[in-house]
Amino acid sequence: MDAGLIIESTFRGITIGVIYSMIALGFNIVYRVNKSINFAHPVIVLMAAYVALVVSYNHSPLVAYIAAIASGIVASIAVERLVARPLLGRPPIALIGATLGVYYLVKGVTITIGGGETASLPLPYKLYRLGPINLGFNDIVALVGSLTALLVIILLHKKTRLGSAMRAVAEDVEGAAAYGIPVRRLMVLSWALAGLVGALGGIFLAVKNQVSVELEFYAIRALAASLLAGLDSMGGVIVGGIILGVAEELGGLFLDDYLPGIGYDLAFFILLLVLFVKPYGLFGTERIERV
């Protein structure tokens, strides 16, 4: 097989893997403060892409992207205030079930308003060649934008006083409150950040591919990246996302002739194998439960 094709497929895998990582970060942020998985997150990705598309019909691309980001943040905060906060202290399955309900509700509204059509976001088209790799301008925007947003939020979380306070809330809500840390506000901020990365994920997925109802499936595969890294790991999602993205592309390249569509399933095969060996993910914190 042509080496140039392998290199180009690897680059495409890294690009989609970084987007997976950014979306996965949204799952991890919510898990750290609520100890549950937010299944409404994939539909925020889908909603943001359609908001960008619909707004772009009558406004500039910049306005469309700002509207999409704002919609993701507002939607995520609304889920926290109306769903997650009343269920605080309940078993994790309660929030999982509730956010699944939000997922189907918002998906129906999004498809109704957006029409469920497949379309491209307004972006200049230009093709570059770097050695054996053909680079579209959209690929460069998606990769650089996703990586930048991912690193900024991780550094915010790890290197700032605000990030320290958020980590304190994630580790021990009652202890953080006893030290005077504004727990409720930081929980809202955490959900807002999750909505931000979800919206950016929707935009960059749409920039790289197109706006379509299939974008939610990319977000669901991003959950596999989150689980692979470990739900309480922030930096680990970069590794988890890139592993799955590259595995998808190379798996499709080498195996699609024998097992059509296998590339898109490899994320879950890899996740299954890893979780057999490391149930808390590659970088997750192992917890010993006494019975």
Backbone hydrogen bonds in HBPLUS format (Angstrom, degrees):
<---DONOR---> <-ACCEPTOR-->    atom                        ^
c    i                          cat <-CA-CA->   ^        H-A-AA   ^      H-
h    n   atom  resd res      DA  || num        DHA   H-A  angle D-A-AA Bond
n    s   type  num  typ     dist DA aas  dist angle  dist       angle   num
A0005-LEU N   A0002-ASP O   3.17 MM   3  5.38 126.2  2.48  99.4 112.0     1
A0006-ILE N   A0002-ASP O   3.29 MM   4  6.71 150.5  2.38 144.2 152.1     2
A0007-ILE N   A0003-ALA O   2.94 MM   4  6.25 160.0  1.98 153.8 158.9     3
A0008-GLU N   A0004-GLY O   2.93 MM   4  6.11 161.5  1.96 146.4 151.6     4
A0009-SER N   A0005-LEU O   2.92 MM   4  6.06 155.6  1.98 143.1 150.0     5
A0010-THR N   A0006-ILE O   2.90 MM   4  6.09 151.0  1.98 144.7 153.0     6
A0011-PHE N   A0007-ILE O   2.96 MM   4  6.26 154.7  2.03 148.5 155.0     7
A0012-ARG N   A0008-GLU O   2.97 MM   4  6.27 160.0  2.01 147.9 153.1     8
A0013-GLY N   A0009-SER O   2.87 MM   4  6.09 150.4  1.96 142.9 151.7     9
A0014-ILE N   A0010-THR O   2.90 MM   4  6.21 150.4  1.99 147.8 155.6    10
A0015-THR N   A0011-PHE O   2.93 MM   4  6.22 159.5  1.97 152.0 157.4    11
A0016-ILE N   A0012-ARG O   3.02 MM   4  6.29 173.3  2.03 157.3 157.0    12
A0017-GLY N   A0013-GLY O   2.81 MM   4  5.75 142.8  1.95 137.6 149.6    13
A0018-VAL N   A0014-ILE O   2.89 MM   4  6.11 147.3  2.00 148.7 154.7    14
A0019-ILE N   A0015-THR O   3.29 MM   4  6.64 155.5  2.35 144.6 150.9    15
A0020-TYR N   A0016-ILE O   2.86 MM   4  6.15 157.6  1.91 147.6 154.2    16
A0021-SER N   A0017-GLY O   2.89 MM   4  6.13 151.9  1.97 141.6 149.5    17
A0022-MET N   A0018-VAL O   3.01 MM   4  6.33 152.6  2.09 146.1 152.2    18
A0023-ILE N   A0019-ILE O   3.05 MM   4  6.34 165.3  2.07 156.7 159.8    19
A0024-ALA N   A0020-TYR O   2.74 MM   4  5.90 159.6  1.79 153.2 160.2    20
A0025-LEU N   A0021-SER O   2.95 MM   4  6.14 138.6  2.13 140.6 150.9    21
A0026-GLY N   A0023-ILE O   3.00 MM   3  5.45 136.2  2.20 107.6 118.6    22
A0027-PHE N   A0024-ALA O   3.03 MM   3  5.23 120.0  2.40 101.1 115.3    23
A0028-ASN N   A0024-ALA O   3.08 MM   4  6.45 160.4  2.12 153.2 158.6    24
A0029-ILE N   A0025-LEU O   2.89 MM   4  6.08 157.7  1.94 152.7 157.9    25
A0030-VAL N   A0026-GLY O   3.36 MM   4  6.49 169.5  2.37 146.1 148.0    26
A0031-TYR N   A0027-PHE O   2.97 MM   4  6.16 158.7  2.02 148.4 155.3    27
A0032-ARG N   A0028-ASN O   2.97 MM   4  6.11 155.6  2.03 149.5 154.7    28
A0033-VAL N   A0030-VAL O   3.19 MM   3  5.48 128.6  2.47 101.7 113.9    29
A0034-ASN N   A0030-VAL O   2.86 MM   4  5.90 155.5  1.92 159.7 167.3    30
A0035-LYS N   A0031-TYR O   2.64 MM   4  4.50 138.2  1.81 131.0 135.0    31
A0041-HIS N   A0038-ASN O   3.23 MM   3  5.80 165.7  2.25 113.6 118.0    32
A0044-ILE N   A0040-ALA O   3.30 MM   4  6.65 137.4  2.49 146.9 158.7    33
A0044-ILE N   A0041-HIS O   3.09 MM   3  5.22 133.8  2.31 102.2 115.0    34
A0045-VAL N   A0041-HIS O   3.28 MM   4  6.68 150.1  2.37 150.5 158.2    35
A0046-LEU N   A0042-PRO O   3.15 MM   4  6.53 157.4  2.20 144.8 150.2    36
A0047-MET N   A0043-VAL O   2.80 MM   4  5.90 163.1  1.83 143.6 148.9    37
A0048-ALA N   A0044-ILE O   2.98 MM   4  6.03 164.6  2.01 146.6 150.1    38
A0049-ALA N   A0045-VAL O   3.32 MM   4  6.56 157.3  2.37 144.9 150.3    39
A0050-TYR N   A0046-LEU O   3.17 MM   4  6.51 160.3  2.21 152.9 157.8    40
A0051-VAL N   A0047-MET O   2.84 MM   4  6.09 153.6  1.91 153.7 162.1    41
A0052-ALA N   A0048-ALA O   2.97 MM   4  6.18 162.6  2.01 148.8 152.9    42
A0053-LEU N   A0049-ALA O   3.05 MM   4  6.31 152.7  2.12 141.8 149.5    43
A0054-VAL N   A0050-TYR O   2.87 MM   4  6.04 175.0  1.87 156.6 157.1    44
A0055-VAL N   A0051-VAL O   2.96 MM   4  6.00 170.1  1.97 154.7 157.9    45
A0056-SER N   A0052-ALA O   3.04 MM   4  5.97 144.1  2.17 136.6 146.2    46
A0057-TYR N   A0054-VAL O   3.26 MM   3  5.63 154.9  2.32 106.0 113.1    47
A0058-ASN N   A0055-VAL O   3.21 MM   3  5.95 149.4  2.31 117.9 123.6    48
A0059-HIS N   A0055-VAL O   3.05 MM   4  5.98 127.3  2.33 146.2 160.8    49
A0064-ALA N   A0060-SER O   3.03 MM   4  6.34 157.0  2.09 152.1 159.4    50
A0065-TYR N   A0061-PRO O   2.89 MM   4  6.16 155.7  1.95 153.9 159.2    51
A0066-ILE N   A0062-LEU O   2.99 MM   4  6.21 159.8  2.03 151.4 157.1    52
A0067-ALA N   A0063-VAL O   2.92 MM   4  6.08 159.9  1.96 148.4 154.0    53
A0068-ALA N   A0064-ALA O   3.00 MM   4  6.21 150.1  2.09 141.4 149.6    54
A0069-ILE N   A0065-TYR O   2.96 MM   4  6.22 161.5  2.00 150.0 154.1    55
A0070-ALA N   A0066-ILE O   2.90 MM   4  6.11 165.3  1.92 152.6 156.9    56
A0071-SER N   A0067-ALA O   2.92 MM   4  6.07 152.8  1.99 143.6 151.1    57
A0072-GLY N   A0068-ALA O   3.09 MM   4  6.36 153.0  2.16 146.6 153.0    58
A0073-ILE N   A0069-ILE O   3.07 MM   4  6.36 162.9  2.10 154.5 158.6    59
A0074-VAL N   A0070-ALA O   2.92 MM   4  6.06 172.5  1.92 155.8 158.2    60
A0075-ALA N   A0071-SER O   2.93 MM   4  5.91 161.5  1.96 143.7 149.6    61
A0076-SER N   A0072-GLY O   3.03 MM   4  6.10 158.8  2.08 143.6 149.4    62
A0077-ILE N   A0073-ILE O   2.96 MM   4  6.19 161.0  2.00 152.5 157.7    63
A0078-ALA N   A0074-VAL O   2.90 MM   4  6.09 154.3  1.97 147.5 155.1    64
A0079-VAL N   A0075-ALA O   3.02 MM   4  6.32 150.4  2.10 144.9 152.3    65
A0080-GLU N   A0076-SER O   3.05 MM   4  6.37 152.8  2.13 144.7 152.1    66
A0081-ARG N   A0077-ILE O   2.89 MM   4  6.18 165.2  1.92 156.9 159.9    67
A0082-LEU N   A0078-ALA O   2.88 MM   4  5.81 166.5  1.89 151.1 155.5    68
A0083-VAL N   A0079-VAL O   2.88 MM   4  5.19 145.3  2.00 130.7 139.4    69
A0084-ALA N   A0079-VAL O   2.94 MM   5  6.34 161.3  1.97 149.7 155.9    70
A0085-ARG N   A0080-GLU O   2.76 MM   5  5.74 155.5  1.82 161.1 163.3    71
A0087-LEU N   A0084-ALA O   3.08 MM   3  5.20 131.7  2.33  99.6 113.2    72
A0088-LEU N   A0085-ARG O   3.15 MM   3  5.12 166.9  2.16 107.7 111.3    73
A0090-ARG N   A0087-LEU O   2.91 MM   3  5.44 160.8  1.95 138.5 141.2    74
A0094-ALA N   A0091-PRO O   2.94 MM   3  5.73 152.9  2.01 125.3 132.2    75
A0096-ILE N   A0092-PRO O   3.07 MM   4  6.38 160.2  2.11 153.4 159.7    76
A0097-GLY N   A0093-ILE O   2.95 MM   4  6.07 167.1  1.96 147.0 149.7    77
A0098-ALA N   A0094-ALA O   3.01 MM   4  6.17 158.0  2.06 143.6 150.3    78
A0099-THR N   A0095-LEU O   2.87 MM   4  5.95 165.2  1.89 151.4 155.0    79
A0100-LEU N   A0096-ILE O   3.03 MM   4  6.20 141.7  2.18 142.5 153.1    80
A0101-GLY N   A0097-GLY O   3.14 MM   4  6.46 149.9  2.23 142.8 150.1    81
A0102-VAL N   A0098-ALA O   3.06 MM   4  6.47 151.8  2.14 144.5 152.3    82
A0103-TYR N   A0099-THR O   2.86 MM   4  6.04 152.2  1.94 140.9 148.7    83
A0104-TYR N   A0100-LEU O   3.18 MM   4  6.55 160.7  2.22 153.7 154.6    84
A0105-LEU N   A0101-GLY O   3.08 MM   4  6.28 159.2  2.13 148.4 154.8    85
A0106-VAL N   A0102-VAL O   2.85 MM   4  5.96 178.8  1.85 162.5 162.7    86
A0107-LYS N   A0103-TYR O   2.91 MM   4  5.95 152.8  1.99 145.2 153.9    87
A0108-GLY N   A0104-TYR O   3.09 MM   4  6.14 161.3  2.12 141.5 145.7    88
A0109-VAL N   A0105-LEU O   3.17 MM   4  6.48 161.6  2.20 150.1 154.8    89
A0110-THR N   A0106-VAL O   2.82 MM   4  5.94 162.1  1.85 150.5 156.1    90
A0111-ILE N   A0107-LYS O   2.96 MM   4  6.12 168.5  1.97 155.8 158.0    91
A0112-THR N   A0108-GLY O   3.04 MM   4  6.13 154.9  2.11 142.7 150.1    92
A0113-ILE N   A0109-VAL O   2.94 MM   4  6.14 166.8  1.95 154.7 157.5    93
A0114-GLY N   A0110-THR O   2.75 MM   4  5.76 163.9  1.77 151.9 157.7    94
A0115-GLY N   A0111-ILE O   2.72 MM   4  5.29 123.3  2.03 131.4 142.5    95
A0119-ALA N   A0211-VAL O   3.07 MM  92  5.31 149.2  2.16 139.5 148.9    96
A0211-VAL N   A0119-ALA O   2.72 MM  92  5.31 160.6  1.76 176.6 171.7    97
A0137-PHE N   A0126-LYS O   2.79 MM  11  5.31 141.1  1.94 159.4 165.6    98
A0128-TYR N   A0135-LEU O   2.62 MM   7  4.88 170.3  1.63 152.4 156.0    99
A0135-LEU N   A0128-TYR O   2.68 MM   7  4.88 163.9  1.70 143.6 148.1   100
A0130-LEU N   A0133-ILE O   2.83 MM   3  5.13 165.2  1.85 158.9 161.3   101
A0133-ILE N   A0130-LEU O   3.02 MM   3  5.13 163.1  2.05 124.1 124.1   102
A0139-ASP N   A0136-GLY O   2.99 MM   3  5.16 123.6  2.32 100.2 114.3   103
A0140-ILE N   A0136-GLY O   3.17 MM   4  6.58 156.6  2.23 153.1 159.0   104
A0141-VAL N   A0137-PHE O   3.00 MM   4  6.28 163.4  2.03 152.0 156.1   105
A0142-ALA N   A0138-ASN O   2.97 MM   4  6.10 163.1  2.00 146.3 151.2   106
A0143-LEU N   A0139-ASP O   2.91 MM   4  6.05 164.3  1.94 150.5 154.8   107
A0144-VAL N   A0140-ILE O   2.92 MM   4  5.93 168.6  1.93 156.1 158.2   108
A0145-GLY N   A0141-VAL O   2.89 MM   4  5.61 154.6  1.96 140.2 148.7   109
A0146-SER N   A0142-ALA O   3.05 MM   4  5.86 158.6  2.09 135.6 142.2   110
A0147-LEU N   A0143-LEU O   2.97 MM   4  6.03 168.0  1.98 151.8 155.7   111
A0148-THR N   A0144-VAL O   2.95 MM   4  5.97 159.7  1.99 146.7 152.7   112
A0149-ALA N   A0145-GLY O   3.04 MM   4  6.19 170.9  2.05 150.0 152.6   113
A0150-LEU N   A0146-SER O   2.91 MM   4  5.99 160.3  1.95 150.1 156.3   114
A0151-LEU N   A0147-LEU O   2.98 MM   4  6.12 167.3  2.00 150.0 152.9   115
A0152-VAL N   A0148-THR O   2.95 MM   4  6.11 162.3  1.99 153.7 159.0   116
A0153-ILE N   A0149-ALA O   3.12 MM   4  6.25 166.0  2.14 149.4 152.4   117
A0154-ILE N   A0150-LEU O   3.08 MM   4  6.26 158.9  2.12 148.1 154.4   118
A0155-LEU N   A0151-LEU O   2.89 MM   4  6.00 164.0  1.92 150.6 155.3   119
A0156-LEU N   A0152-VAL O   2.87 MM   4  6.03 153.2  1.94 144.5 152.7   120
A0157-HIS N   A0153-ILE O   3.00 MM   4  6.15 150.5  2.09 140.8 148.2   121
A0158-LYS N   A0154-ILE O   2.95 MM   4  6.17 144.1  2.08 145.2 155.2   122
A0159-LYS N   A0155-LEU O   2.77 MM   4  5.42 155.3  1.83 152.9 156.0   123
A0164-SER N   A0160-THR O   2.93 MM   4  6.29 149.2  2.02 144.9 153.9   124
A0165-ALA N   A0161-ARG O   2.95 MM   4  6.25 155.2  2.01 149.1 154.9   125
A0166-MET N   A0162-LEU O   2.95 MM   4  6.26 153.6  2.02 147.6 155.3   126
A0167-ARG N   A0163-GLY O   2.87 MM   4  6.12 150.4  1.96 146.2 154.5   127
A0168-ALA N   A0164-SER O   2.93 MM   4  6.18 149.8  2.02 143.9 152.3   128
A0169-VAL N   A0165-ALA O   3.04 MM   4  6.35 154.5  2.10 146.7 152.6   129
A0170-ALA N   A0166-MET O   2.99 MM   4  6.23 152.7  2.07 142.0 149.8   130
A0171-GLU N   A0167-ARG O   2.92 MM   4  6.16 146.9  2.03 146.7 155.2   131
A0172-ASP N   A0168-ALA O   2.96 MM   4  6.08 167.7  1.97 153.9 156.9   132
A0176-ALA N   A0172-ASP O   2.92 MM   4  6.05 159.5  1.96 151.3 157.1   133
A0177-ALA N   A0173-VAL O   2.98 MM   4  6.21 158.6  2.03 150.1 155.9   134
A0178-ALA N   A0174-GLU O   3.00 MM   4  6.22 147.9  2.10 142.8 151.6   135
A0179-TYR N   A0175-GLY O   3.21 MM   4  6.52 135.9  2.42 140.4 151.0   136
A0179-TYR N   A0176-ALA O   3.16 MM   3  5.26 132.7  2.40  97.2 109.5   137
A0181-ILE N   A0176-ALA O   3.07 MM   5  5.43 156.5  2.13 156.0 148.8   138
A0180-GLY N   A0177-ALA O   3.03 MM   3  5.13 158.3  2.08 107.1 111.4   139
A0183-VAL N   A0181-ILE O   2.79 MM   2  5.66 116.7  2.20 119.3 102.4   140
A0186-LEU N   A0182-PRO O   3.07 MM   4  6.28 157.8  2.12 155.0 161.9   141
A0187-MET N   A0183-VAL O   2.90 MM   4  6.16 146.2  2.01 150.1 160.0   142
A0188-VAL N   A0184-ARG O   3.03 MM   4  6.35 158.9  2.07 149.0 154.1   143
A0189-LEU N   A0185-ARG O   2.91 MM   4  6.17 157.5  1.97 145.3 151.9   144
A0190-SER N   A0186-LEU O   2.89 MM   4  6.05 150.6  1.97 141.2 148.7   145
A0191-TRP N   A0187-MET O   3.03 MM   4  6.37 160.8  2.07 151.1 155.2   146
A0192-ALA N   A0188-VAL O   2.85 MM   4  6.14 150.2  1.94 146.8 156.4   147
A0193-LEU N   A0189-LEU O   2.88 MM   4  6.17 154.5  1.94 150.0 156.0   148
A0194-ALA N   A0190-SER O   2.97 MM   4  6.28 152.5  2.04 145.5 153.5   149
A0195-GLY N   A0191-TRP O   2.87 MM   4  6.17 153.2  1.95 147.0 154.2   150
A0196-LEU N   A0192-ALA O   2.84 MM   4  6.13 146.2  1.95 143.7 153.8   151
A0197-VAL N   A0193-LEU O   2.99 MM   4  6.31 165.6  2.01 156.2 156.9   152
A0198-GLY N   A0194-ALA O   2.96 MM   4  6.10 150.7  2.05 142.6 151.6   153
A0199-ALA N   A0195-GLY O   2.89 MM   4  6.03 158.9  1.93 146.1 151.3   154
A0200-LEU N   A0196-LEU O   2.92 MM   4  6.17 164.4  1.95 152.9 157.5   155
A0201-GLY N   A0197-VAL O   2.84 MM   4  5.91 149.5  1.93 137.8 146.8   156
A0202-GLY N   A0198-GLY O   2.95 MM   4  6.27 151.8  2.03 145.4 152.6   157
A0203-ILE N   A0199-ALA O   2.96 MM   4  6.29 157.2  2.01 150.7 156.8   158
A0204-PHE N   A0200-LEU O   2.87 MM   4  6.09 172.4  1.88 157.7 159.1   159
A0205-LEU N   A0201-GLY O   2.87 MM   4  5.92 153.2  1.94 146.7 154.4   160
A0206-ALA N   A0202-GLY O   3.02 MM   4  6.09 157.0  2.07 140.8 147.3   161
A0207-VAL N   A0203-ILE O   2.80 MM   4  6.08 147.6  1.91 146.7 157.1   162
A0208-LYS N   A0204-PHE O   2.93 MM   4  6.01 159.1  1.97 141.7 146.9   163
A0209-ASN N   A0205-LEU O   2.82 MM   4  5.92 161.3  1.85 149.9 155.8   164
A0215-LEU N   A0212-SER O   3.20 MM   3  5.93 172.1  2.21 119.7 122.1   165
A0217-PHE N   A0214-GLU O   2.97 MM   3  5.51 140.1  2.13 112.2 122.5   166
A0218-TYR N   A0215-LEU O   3.12 MM   3  5.28 127.7  2.41 100.1 113.0   167
A0219-ALA N   A0215-LEU O   3.27 MM   4  6.69 152.9  2.35 145.9 153.0   168
A0220-ILE N   A0216-GLU O   2.95 MM   4  6.30 143.3  2.08 142.4 152.8   169
A0221-ARG N   A0217-PHE O   2.98 MM   4  6.25 150.4  2.07 141.9 149.5   170
A0222-ALA N   A0218-TYR O   2.93 MM   4  6.24 135.7  2.13 137.9 150.9   171
A0223-LEU N   A0220-ILE O   3.08 MM   3  5.18 133.7  2.30  95.7 108.0   172
A0224-ALA N   A0221-ARG O   2.96 MM   3  5.10 125.6  2.27  96.9 111.1   173
A0225-ALA N   A0221-ARG O   3.28 MM   4  6.79 143.6  2.42 139.8 149.2   174
A0225-ALA N   A0222-ALA O   3.03 MM   3  4.94 118.5  2.42  91.5 106.9   175
A0226-SER N   A0222-ALA O   2.97 MM   4  6.36 149.0  2.07 145.4 154.0   176
A0227-LEU N   A0223-LEU O   2.91 MM   4  6.21 161.7  1.95 153.5 157.2   177
A0228-LEU N   A0224-ALA O   2.85 MM   4  5.96 152.0  1.93 143.3 151.8   178
A0229-ALA N   A0225-ALA O   3.01 MM   4  6.18 157.7  2.06 145.5 150.3   179
A0230-GLY N   A0226-SER O   2.89 MM   4  5.95 152.4  1.97 145.0 153.7   180
A0282-LEU N   A0228-LEU O   2.74 MM  54  6.09 167.7  1.76 161.0 157.8   181
A0283-PHE N   A0229-ALA O   2.69 MM  54  5.37 155.5  1.74 139.2 148.0   182
A0233-SER N   A0230-GLY O   2.94 MM   3  5.32 166.0  1.96 122.3 124.1   183
A0237-VAL N   A0234-MET O   3.38 MM   3  6.01 158.2  2.43 112.2 117.3   184
A0238-ILE N   A0235-GLY O   3.18 MM   3  6.02 156.6  2.24 121.7 126.4   185
A0240-GLY N   A0236-GLY O   2.99 MM   4  6.29 169.9  2.00 157.0 159.9   186
A0241-GLY N   A0237-VAL O   2.83 MM   4  5.80 166.0  1.85 146.2 149.8   187
A0242-ILE N   A0238-ILE O   3.11 MM   4  6.22 165.4  2.13 146.9 151.0   188
A0243-ILE N   A0239-VAL O   2.94 MM   4  6.06 162.6  1.97 155.1 160.2   189
A0244-LEU N   A0240-GLY O   3.19 MM   4  6.37 165.2  2.21 147.3 150.8   190
A0245-GLY N   A0241-GLY O   2.87 MM   4  6.06 159.9  1.91 150.4 156.8   191
A0246-VAL N   A0242-ILE O   2.95 MM   4  5.97 173.8  1.95 153.5 155.3   192
A0247-ALA N   A0243-ILE O   2.96 MM   4  6.02 157.1  2.02 144.0 151.3   193
A0248-GLU N   A0244-LEU O   2.93 MM   4  6.05 154.0  1.99 145.9 152.3   194
A0249-GLU N   A0245-GLY O   3.17 MM   4  6.44 167.3  2.18 150.3 152.4   195
A0250-LEU N   A0246-VAL O   2.90 MM   4  6.02 174.7  1.90 160.3 161.7   196
A0251-GLY N   A0247-ALA O   2.79 MM   4  5.52 148.7  1.89 136.3 146.6   197
A0252-GLY N   A0248-GLU O   2.90 MM   4  5.99 156.5  1.95 143.2 149.8   198
A0253-LEU N   A0249-GLU O   2.94 MM   4  6.15 151.4  2.02 142.2 150.7   199
A0254-PHE N   A0250-LEU O   2.95 MM   4  6.10 163.0  1.98 152.8 155.3   200
A0255-LEU N   A0251-GLY O   2.83 MM   4  5.54 151.7  1.90 145.5 153.7   201
A0256-ASP N   A0252-GLY O   3.18 MM   4  4.89 148.0  2.29 121.3 125.3   202
A0258-TYR N   A0255-LEU O   2.93 MM   3  5.43 140.7  2.09 113.4 124.3   203
A0259-LEU N   A0255-LEU O   2.72 MM   4  5.78 169.1  1.73 166.0 169.5   204
A0262-ILE N   A0259-LEU O   3.03 MM   3  5.59 150.0  2.13 148.9 146.8   205
A0264-TYR N   A0261-GLY O   3.28 MM   3  5.95 135.5  2.49 115.0 122.8   206
A0265-ASP N   A0262-ILE O   2.99 MM   3  5.17 140.1  2.16 103.3 115.4   207
A0266-LEU N   A0262-ILE O   3.09 MM   4  6.24 127.5  2.37 150.7 164.6   208
A0268-PHE N   A0265-ASP O   3.07 MM   3  5.70 128.3  2.35 113.7 124.3   209
A0269-PHE N   A0265-ASP O   3.22 MM   4  6.58 151.5  2.31 146.8 155.3   210
A0270-ILE N   A0266-LEU O   2.84 MM   4  5.99 171.9  1.84 161.4 162.3   211
A0271-LEU N   A0267-ALA O   3.01 MM   4  6.15 156.9  2.06 138.4 145.6   212
A0272-LEU N   A0268-PHE O   2.95 MM   4  6.04 158.0  2.00 140.4 145.9   213
A0273-LEU N   A0269-PHE O   3.06 MM   4  6.35 161.8  2.09 151.1 155.2   214
A0274-VAL N   A0270-ILE O   2.94 MM   4  6.17 165.4  1.96 157.0 160.9   215
A0275-LEU N   A0271-LEU O   2.93 MM   4  6.06 166.8  1.95 155.3 158.9   216
A0276-PHE N   A0272-LEU O   3.16 MM   4  6.34 137.9  2.35 141.6 151.5   217
A0277-VAL N   A0274-VAL O   2.99 MM   3  5.36 128.3  2.26 105.1 118.0   218
A0278-LYS N   A0274-VAL O   2.65 MM   4  5.79 175.6  1.66 166.2 167.9   219
A0281-GLY N   A0278-LYS O   2.94 MM   3  5.37 161.7  1.98 126.3 126.6   220
